[in-house]
């Protein structure tokens, strides 16, 4: 319905300009190319593709450093390393959710 309205609006603009005849296919192609809604949906699809790629990656390890200097001779330094583990199918779950989201976004364009 939105595409039909955009095509009709583009036809009205094309008719208002003398000497520029457009075919129906050209009007529809312009409406599809210039549609802000379709551009936004395509951007959402690109973002969903990125999230799918990210879901397949292992989480990064984290290094934590800390320290405390006191007036006493006891100074403290702490170092910590956190390595997230993907247990019990977490990675597969993330990938499945990201794939489903991508399918939904692509279905919105069709």
C-alpha positions in Angstrom: 0.0 0.0 0.0 2.8 2.4 0.9 4.6 1.6 -2.3 1.5 2.3 -4.3 1.1 5.7 -2.7 4.7 6.5 -3.3 4.4 5.4 -6.9 1.3 7.5 -7.4 2.9 10.5 -5.8 6.0 10.2 -8.0 3.7 9.9 -11.0 2.1 13.2 -10.1 5.5 14.8 -9.8 6.6 13.4 -13.1 3.5 14.7 -14.8 4.0 18.1 -13.4 7.3 18.4 -15.2 6.9 19.0 -18.9 9.0 17.1 -21.3 10.0 14.3 -18.8 8.0 11.2 -19.6 8.5 8.3 -17.2 7.3 4.7 -17.6 5.5 3.0 -14.8 8.6 0.8 -14.2 10.7 3.9 -13.8 8.3 5.4 -11.3 8.2 2.3 -9.2 12.0 2.0 -9.3 12.3 5.6 -8.2 9.8 5.1 -5.4 11.6 2.0 -4.2 15.0 3.7 -4.3 13.8 6.9 -2.7 11.6 5.4 0.0 12.8 6.5 3.5 11.0 3.5 5.0 12.8 1.1 2.7 16.1 2.8 3.3 15.6 2.5 7.1 14.6 -1.2 6.7 17.7 -1.9 4.6 19.9 -0.3 7.3 18.2 -2.5 9.9 19.0 -5.5 7.8 22.6 -4.5 7.6 22.7 -4.1 11.4 21.1 -7.5 11.8 23.8 -9.0 9.6 26.4 -7.4 11.8 24.7 -8.7 14.9 24.7 -12.2 13.4 28.4 -12.0 12.7 29.0 -10.8 16.2 26.9 -13.6 17.7 29.2 -16.2 16.2 32.3 -14.7 17.8 33.7 -15.7 21.2 33.4 -13.0 23.9 36.6 -11.1 24.6 38.6 -11.7 27.8 38.8 -8.8 30.2 41.8 -7.7 32.2 41.2 -5.8 35.4 43.9 -3.8 37.2 43.5 -2.1 40.5 45.7 -0.6 43.2 45.7 1.2 46.5 48.4 3.4 48.0 48.0 4.1 51.6 50.1 6.0 54.2 51.1 2.7 55.7 53.8 0.5 54.2 51.2 -1.9 52.8 50.3 -1.0 49.2 48.0 -3.2 47.3 47.9 -4.1 43.7 45.3 -6.4 42.2 45.2 -8.0 38.8 42.3 -10.0 37.5 41.6 -11.8 34.2 38.1 -12.8 33.2 37.6 -15.2 30.3 33.9 -15.7 29.5 33.1 -19.3 28.5 30.3 -20.3 26.2 28.8 -23.3 28.0 25.5 -25.1 27.4 25.0 -23.9 23.9 25.0 -20.2 24.6 26.8 -19.4 21.3 24.4 -21.5 19.3 21.5 -19.7 21.1 22.9 -16.3 20.3 23.4 -17.2 16.6 19.9 -18.7 16.4 18.3 -15.5 17.8 20.4 -13.3 15.5 19.5 -15.5 12.4 15.8 -15.3 13.3 16.0 -11.5 13.7 17.7 -11.2 10.3 14.9 -13.4 8.7 12.3 -11.1 10.2 14.0 -8.0 8.9 14.3 -9.5 5.4 10.7 -10.5 5.5 9.6 -6.9 6.1 11.1 -5.9 2.8 9.3 -8.5 0.7 
